[in-house]
Amino acid sequence: VMTQENLLERLKEIRKNDNLRNVELQKELIQKLFPKTTENLVLDLSNVTSAFYGLLLDNVGKEFGYDKIDSLSKTTFYNIGQIKAKQCFEKIENLPIDSSTFLIVLISAIYNASPEYYFNVVEISEEKTIFELYGIDRYLRILNNLSISKYIEFPTLSTFMEGIKDYFKIDCNIEIDFEIINLENNDTKHTYKIELING
């Protein structure tokens, strides 16, 4: 079991330059503020990511009009899709460039930055890949908390997929079904169907 002490030990290289000059206070702050578990750490980071996204959109809306924020959101997710595609291309030797590429890149994003999602692969081949994504949509959650979700087209991951498509220049159709299962806790289900054209 990963405890706070174990987690701190694993992250000691990152925290090695901390110097509070008060050992007792430093111990107290670690005990009360440092993540207790790996799960706490990744979920806190996820919350910060979504808060940054939502607060930025809200401030843009206040300053320039809420009709501007959907375009900004789409562009951001498109760019992130391209960044994650590039990372996968550099990390995975002989990465397949076909319908399964979208799933692989999305999984890389889930593993590294979206812990509240889990996936289910329905079908996977070069020509056609179908997969489902379940879980808490952190972006829907922050936008609902800020009362601005009505200005954003969901799922936000649609342009993420377009970013992947354009990065690899994959000629395909992308179909997305998006369902909010429970609005109270922002629980969602996405179904993605990627099919090569003339594949």
C-alpha positions, -999 to +999 in steps of 0.1 A: +000+000+000+014+034-010+015+056+021+023+093+025+058+083+038+064+060+008+051+086-016+074+113-001+103+089-004+096+083-041+094+120-048+124+130-027+144+139-058+118+165-067+115+178-031+152+176-023+158+214-024+130+223+000+143+241+031+118+256+055+145+261+083+120+249+108+121+211+110+090+208+132+069+231+110+081+212+078+071+179+094+036+193+103+031+207+068+041+175+051+017+155+074-012+179+068-007+190+032+013+164+013-008+139-006-016+108+015-016+084-014-007+082-051-045+084-058-047+116-038-018+130-058-031+123-093-067+133-085-054+166-070-034+173-101-064+164-122-085+189-103-059+216-108-058+209-145-096+212-149-098+243-126-072+260-147-092+252-179-125+263-164-113+295-147-095+306-178-126+301-200-147+319-174-123+349-173-122+350-211-160+350-211-162+378-186-137+399-205-146+392-241-180+375-241-190+339-234-197+333-272-159+332-276-150+304-251-162+274-271-138+282-299-109+286-274-118+253-257-119+235-291-086+249-302-070+240-268-081+203-271-071+201-307-036+213-298-034+189-269-044+161-292-015+170-315+009+171-285-002+137-272+000+123-308+036+135-311+045+121-277+032+087-286+050+087-319+082+095-301+077+069-273+063+039-292+085+024-318+065+012-349+034+029-336+005+017-359-009+046-380-044+034-385-078+034-367-062+020-335-039+051-333-067+071-317-072+046-289-035+044-282-031+082-280-062+085-258-049+058-235-016+077-231-036+108-220-057+087-195-026+071-180-008+104-176-034+130-170-070+118-168-073+093-139-111+096-136-117+079-170-116+042-178-120+026-212-135-004-228-125-016-263-154-030-283-135-036-315-099-030-327-083-035-361-064-015-387-096-005-405-121+000-376-118+007-339-146+012-315-141+020-278-161+034-249-149+059-223-166+061-189-161+082-158-162+116-143-157+144-169-136+168-150-141+196-176-179+192-174-176+193-136-157+226-134-178+242-161-210+232-142-195+245-110-188+278-128-223+277-144-208+281-179-212+246-194-240+257-216-215+277-237-193+246-245-200+219-270-195+184-255-176+161-256-146+184-255-125+154-267-140+157-302-113+182-313-087+162-294-094+134-318-092+158-348-058+169-336-047+132-336-062+127-371-044+158-386-011+150-369-009+116-385-028+125-416-052+096-412-080+095-437-110+083-416-144+090-403-149+097-366-182+091-350-188+101-313-218+095-291-217+114-258-241+108-229-243+123-194-252+094-172-255+113-140-254+151-141-251+154-103-216+138-103-207+146-139-206+109-148-204+104-186-201+078-213-184+084-247-185+060-276-159+065-304-160+048-337-131+054-360-132+039-395-106+043-422-119+056-456-111+031-483-093+011-455 
